[in-house]
Amino acid sequence: MEALNSIVGAINGVVWGPLMLVLILGVGFFLQVGLKFMPILRIGTGFSLLFKGREGQGDGQISPFNALMTSLSATIGTGNIAGVATAVFLGGPGALFWMWMTALVGMATKYAEAVCAVKYREKDELGNFVGGPMYYIKNGLGAKWAWLGVAFALFGAIAAFGIGNGVQANGVAQVLESNFGVNTSVTGVVLMVLTAAVILGGITRIGAVAGKLVPAMAIAYIVAGLLVLIINIGEIGNALSLVFTYAFTPSAAEGGFAGAAVWAAIRFGVARGVFSNEAGLGSAPIAHAAAETKGPVNQGLIAMLGTFIDTIIVCSITGLAIISTGAWTSGESGAALTSLAFATSLPGGGHLIAIALSIFAFTTILGWSFYGEKCVEFLLGVKSLLPYRILWIVAIYFGATADLGFVWLLADTLNAMMAIPNLIALALLSPIVFKLTKEFFASNGQSEEPGGKPAE
């Protein structure tokens, strides 16, 4: 196991090196500039469309609202609780600043992903709309880039078991054992049963469950987090000062915190930011491709809200709670650090985090099961769907009882392997994204054909 850890660690150091961070932030910034910062300036338009999108308009399987909730179900998970805490533990308070930067450019990335997903989606043998990076590479870039689409689908199918299955199941199992004494094996079995009840019904059932569970759990967590910040309101100014100071200067060792270089703040802030909001990974557009939408830009405006809600709102609350309470110097890491921050301010705060993480992680397992199966369908056809779902359900048990450190490391590595083909495709397809956006706003949002045209 140590040898495997070393190998994956070495690969992780390369794929999450300077070039990867430049690629993620660079492509996002390029898209943001090319769109004239529209994703930031049009946040209000996005929320307006989201409210109207509770009922579908056009072709697809699920409403635009449920498409975003499915996407959020896969992103609001352990990354928002354990991931943010890990970033602050390893990179210091400055890591939160770099998570914010990742989110601001990531809104443009997520917008472009959804625009391309709807523009280049297809219908499969079962009559369902399918899309995502593998399809916009295939239909948008042509045959000479086909290998890139295959690479994404291959990495996505495997990565789903890390970021969307193993990490989530492990997070639930560990937090329930430490807070309530529940055996990890019991947690694994319960998660298997609950997951099977939903994913065997396909995207329609996943979307329906996500549409109800995600808003409820997100609002509950945000309210609890805001209570922690209100209780520690006198420390908020100092917390923000630490975030901005340590984003550009090394963090000094303090309490149980060992100190961190600026590079660590950038590296862990960006890596955990991407792990949390998934902008650039290419996962979310797989869900948005199934939306009953008027067209690509409509869904893109809704999709970009996922990054805003996930990182600018939810992750900020977690990070500021950890810093303002002083818990970041305790020496704790992961979910235990977030639990400590909430427990010091709220009675039963630790148990609240345990319950929130469990629900967040469960919905992430649901969302990523859909992403993984669509990657497998692209490679092997619809006959592979049922075997993949069964394998997904079985893998939950092993994820719940595996070594957390290795699972996190493997998930980080596979994330990067997914992101590379997707970011290359987005850069090459950016002229199409810019053109569709310009036409949409030039006609006051009336230029799109219902649902977008499925590729022939």
Helices and strands as residue ranges (DSSP letters): H 2-15, H 18-34, H 38-41, H 43-52, H 64-75, H 78-78, I 79-83, H 84-91, H 94-119, E 122-123, E 129-130, H 133-141, G 143-145, H 146-161, I 162-166, H 167-180, H 184-199, H 202-231, G 233-235, H 236-246, H 262-277, H 284-288, H 296-303, H 305-307, I 308-315, H 316-324, G 327-329, H 334-343, H 349-380, G 382-384, H 385-400, H 404-442
